[in-house]
């Protein structure tokens, strides 16, 4: 057998382990089988469920229009895998090519895909976070428990954090007729993700739909009753909010702790990988048998100054998983870069919000179609004289056009005279993003610098 034939055999055969029975993990496994991988495939997941879809949890499930049990992801094909569910990965031995599991087992691999994603950031006071009626929303069990609590008709719901998930939860509460207070550290909802100009529109949507929105405040503590159930929260402005359901929506933590001491370039910002999804070790040297995909990955993007981006986006998880799977089975010359343009959508208060590109990189913004007052518009973000992102409210037909503008580095301000320009769209204004050095829970895109092995950042949770 020739050397070339042997290499091809090794790529199609052997043992592949996927840590993370997630959207990215499943789509990668399906892609590997579609591309002819005939070896053994092991899927490891810390939850007891096969891969399911998370976006419906903050939308249809909370409205009672779907159950958490019916969010399983559709299968493209049978992946003929060994499933190790309900057992987390607890360690990695790169030299021996073994993944350690929480039950003491070890799983050997020839190639490894890490797709462990993120988890909800918990309330920083563990005792307060354990009170009855205090929830986070990330997993299927979280969604089912929170829906039960909302169905019981609480007197008031308090949502801590007005990022996308927090805003969607508030929207679901109002649609169910429940009184809801939202406490947000920033100046407006969605300000970390879309900036202050769009944040003003989001704030108006909250107010118009009966949300008791409190901005520029932090929750300093939660208070329980004698039975151990939450009954209220104290705010930094001295006020107290009475609530018998509290949803902590302070963003996400990347699931990388199990890799501590492994030698992999992993930390609070995620796992650094190259554009081909190959993980870096702590020395900044790329590995050739460990790949990363989905929310836990940090990868450089040519369209955005080769910054390492961490993307908490459904579409990115699918596209990156498919790229990683292709590259795991390919020789160097046949490998592809992951160049997906970030895209995100949210539905809240009856409005469909979609974005492309990286809004937090934008320093300026201009409204190019429609008007903010009508809640139907397109806005474009600029950075250093080029289009970097766009967001639409109930006006998504323009997004493919703006994606093309981002991909071609089109100039900003946008010069198109044919656009539906209202007076507010004639000139760019500051996008008004908060200071990036202050941790926020709004962005779904994190710009994380240039060092693939940066392990120095730590997140110290202050009281919200």
N, C-alpha and C positions, 0 to 999 in steps of 0.2 A: 504494500500500500504506500503511495507517495506521501510526502510530508504534507502537501496541500490537502489531500484527501483526509489525512489524519486530523488536521486542524479543523476541517469542516465537520468531521465526525464529533470532535470534542465540543464544538459549538452547539450541535443539535442534540447531543446526549449529555449525560452527567446528572448532577444533582443541583437543582435550583431551589433555594429557599426564599420565600417571600415573608418578611416580617411586617404584619399589618394587613389584616383581612378587611381592607377598606375599598373604596371606589378605585383608587389608584392600584392597589394590590390586585384586585379582580381584573381590571382592564389590562394590566400588564400580563397576568397569567393567560388570559384569553388570547392576547396578541402573540405570546410565545407559542402557544399551540397552533394558532393560525399560520405561523411562519415555519412550522415543521419541527418544533422542539419535541423530541420523543423520550427524553429522560424523565427522571422522577421530579415531581413538583410538590413542595410542602408549603402549606399556607398556615401561618401562625397568627392568632388574634387573641387579644386579651379579653374581648367580650365573647359571650357564649353564642353569638349570632353570626350567621354568614353575612357577607357584605350587604349593607342597606344604604338607602339614600338619605342624606341629612337635611337638605333644604326643606322638605315637607314638614319637618318637625316644628319649625317656627312659623309655618304657614298653615297648611291644611290640618295638621294634627291638633294644633292648639285651638283651631276653630271647630273641632269635632267632626270635620268633613272626611277624615281618614284616621285610621288607627295606626299607632306606632308599629304594630305587628305587620301591617301591610305596606311597609316601606322597602321591602327587599328589592335589591337592584335586579333588573331584568338581565338574563344571561344571554350572551351572544352565542356561546357554545359550551359544551361540557369541557372542563379543563382537566379532568382525570387527576385530581390532586388528593394528597393526604391532608385532611383538615385537622389542625391542632388548635381548637377554639376554647376560650375561657381560661387560657394559660398565657400569661404575659412573658415576653422575652425579658430576661434580667441581666444578660451579659453577652459579650462578644469576644471571642478569642480569634484575632485575625490571623495569627501564625498557624494555629491548628485548624482554622476554618470551621469553627463551631459556634453555634448560638446556644446559650444557656437559657433554660426555661425556668419559670417560677416553681415548678414541681420537681426540680432537680435534674430533669432530663437534659440531654445535649443533642442537638441536631447538626449533623455535618452537612457542609455545602461545598460545591465547586464554584458557584456564583450565588451572590446574595443580593436581593433587592429589599431596601428598607423603605417602607411606606407607612410609618407609624403615625403620621399626621399630628394633630394637636388635640388638646383637651381644654375644657373650660377652665379659666383661671378662677380658683375658689375664693371665697371671702377670706381675707387675710387673718381674721380672728377665728381660729378653728372651733372654739367653744360656741361662739355666736353662729357660725356657719352650720353647726350641727343642730340648731333649733328646728323644731317641726315647722313646716311652712316656708323654709328657706330652700331655694332651688337654684341650680344652674341648668343651662340647656345646651347639651352637646350630643348626648347618646340617645339611643332608642328608649332606654329606661327613663332617662331624664324627661323626654317628651311625654311618655305615658303618665309619669307621676305628676307633671305640671298640668297636663290636660285634666286629670282627675281633680286636682285642686281647684282649677278654674270652673269646672262643671259643678262643684259644690257651692258656688256662689259666694266667694269671699266678700267681706265688707269693703275692702280696698286692697289693691295690688300695688306694691312698690317695685319698680324696675330700677335697678342701680346700673346706670350706663346707657347712653343713647347712641351707640353705634348701630350698625345694620340689624344685628340680632335683637338688641334691646328695643329698637324702634318697631321691629316686626312683632315683638311680643306685646308692646303697648297697643299696636294696631289691632291685634287679635283680641285683646281685652276689651277695647272699645267696641269692636264688632259684636262681641258677646254681651255688651251692655254693662260691663263691669267698671266701677270707678278705678282709675289708675293714676298713680303719681310716678313721674320719671325724674330721677335725680342724675344730673350730668355735670361732671367736673368742668368740662369745656364750656365755651360760650354758646354752643348750639348743638342740636343733634347732628350726627354725621360729620362734624367739623374736622375730625382727624382724617376721615376718608376722602371728603370732597371739598373741604375748605369752608370759610366763613360765608362767602357769597351764597353758596348753595345751602349751607347750614341755616341761613335765615329763612329760606323757603321751607326747609324741613321743620323748623320751629313753628312756622305759621300753620303747617299741616297738623302738627300736634295740637296746637291751641284750637284750631277750627273743629277738630274732632273730639274736643272735650277732655284732652289729656291735661292733667295738672303738671305742667313742665317746670322743673326747677333747674336752672342752669347756673354755672359758676359756683356750685356748692359740692361739698363732699359729704358722704355719709360717714360719720365718725364712730358709730356703733349701732348694733342691733340689740333690742331688748326683748326678753322673753317673759311669759307669764309663769305662774307657779307650776303649771303642768309641762313646761318646757317647750311651749309653742311660741313662735314669734308674735309680738303684738305691736311693735313699732320700731322706729329708727330715729336716731338723733343726727341732725345736720350741722354742718360747720357754721351755719349762720345763727345757730341757737334754737332753731325750730325743731319740733318733734312731729313726725308723721306716724299716724296710727295705721297699721297694715297687718293683715293676718296671712298674707302671702307676699314673700319677697323673692324677686328673681335677680340674682347676681349676674350681670352681663358685662364683665370687665375684660372681655377679650380672651385670648387663647394663650396657652403655653405649649411649646413644641415638645413632643414626646422623645426626648433624647437622653434622659437621665440614665437609662439602662446601658448607655454606651460609655459612661464615665470610666476612665482608665483603660479603655479599649485601644487607644491610639488613633481613633478616627477623629476627624476634624468636626466634632459635634459640640454644640453648646446651646445656650438659651435661644439663640437666633435660628437654630436649625442645624442641618448637616450640610456642609459646603460640598458642592460638586461642580464639575466642569460642565460645559454646554452640552456634553454628551451624556450627562447624568452619572458619570463616574465619581465616586466619593473621594475627597482629599483626606490624607492622614494629617496628624497634628503638625507635621513638618511642612505641610503645603504640597506634598507629593501626591500625585493622583494614583489611586489604586486601579486595578484592572479587573477585579473580581467582585467589587462591591459597588452597587448602583443605588441611586436615591430617586424617589418620585413623590409628588404630591405636596401637601401642606408643610411637611417637615423639611423639604429641600430648600437650599439656598444656591441659586445658580446665576452665573453672569449672563447678561442679555445685551447683545450687540446694539439693539435699538436704543438702549437706555444707558449709554456710556459705560457698558460692561460692569455696571454696578451689580452686586449680588442681590437678587430679589428673592424674597420669600413671599409666595402667593397663596392666599387662602381662597382659591377659586375652584369651583367645580370643573369648569372646562380645562383649566390648567392641569388638574390632577389627571384627567383623561389623556390629554395630549402628551404630558410628560411621561406618563406610564407607558404609552405606546412607543415613544422614542426610546425610553430605557429598555423596554423589552426587545426592540429591534437591535439596539447596540449590544445587548447582552449576548445575542446570537451571531453577531457580525465581527468580521475582522476589522482592523483599524481603518482601512481604506473605504469600507462600506458603511461606516458609522455616520449618523446624522446629528446635527445640532438641534437642541430644543429651542425654537424661536417663536413660540406661541405668544401672540399679543394678548396681554391680560384683558379679560372681559368679566364683567360681574353684573348680576341683576338682583333686584329686590322688589318686593311688592308690599306696600304699606299704605294704609288709609285710602285704598282704591286707586293708588297711583303706581305705575310701573316705572321703576328707576333702573336704567342700564348705563354701564360705562365701558369704555375701552381705553387701553393705555394705562399710564401710571399717574393718576391725578395728583398724588402727594408730591410729585416732582415739579408740578406746575407752579410758577411764581405769579402768573397772570391768567386772567380768564375773561372771555367775552361771550355774550349771548348771541348766537348766530341765527337761530330760528325761534319764533314764538316769543312768549314773554313769561317771566317768572310769576307774574300775578295770576295768569291763567293756569299755572301748573302744567303747562304744555310747552316745552322748549328744548332746545339743544344748546349746550355750552361747550366751548373749546378751551383747553388749557394750553398755555405756552411756556416754554422754557428755553432761554438763550436763543430766542429768535426762531424757534421751530415748534410745530404742533406736537404735543407730548401725550395728550389725552382728550377725551370728550365724555360728556355725560348727558343723558336725555331723560326727561320726565314725560312720559306718555307721548314720545316722539321718536321711537327707535328706528324708524326707516332710514334715518341719516347715518346710523352707526357704521355700516359697511363702508360708506364714503369716507368717514373720518378715520376708520382703521387704515384705509389706503393712504390717507394723508400722513398718519403716524409712521407707517412703514416706509414711505418715501421721503421722510424728513421735510415735509412741506413747511413753507415759511409761516411764522406767526408775527403779527396779527394776520388773520386770514383775509385775503384780498378780494374774495369773490363778490362781485357787485350784484350778482343775481340772487343773493340770499335774502331771506325774509328778515330784513333788519328793522327792528324797532329802535327808538331812540337810545335805549339802554345798551344796544349792541354795537354802537358805532365805534367805540374805542375800548381797549382792554383796561381792566382794573385789577388791583391786587387780588389774588385768589384767597388770601387771608387764611393761610394754614397756621395752626398753632406751632409754637416752638418745638421742633422735633426732638429736642433733648428731654422734654417732659413726657414720660410714658402716658400714652393714651390707649383707649380700648376701641378706637374707631377704625383705624386702617385695616384693610384686607390685603394690603401690599406693604411690605416692610423693606425699605432700602437699608441694606446692612453692610455697606462699605465694600472694601476691596480685598480684605485679607481672608483667604479661604480657611485659615486655621485659627481665626480669632476666638479665643476662649475667655477673654478677660471681662466681658460684659456680664454683669449680674443684675437682676431685677429685684429691687427691694420694695415690696409692696407697702406703700403707705396706706393709711385709712383712706378710703375713697372720698 
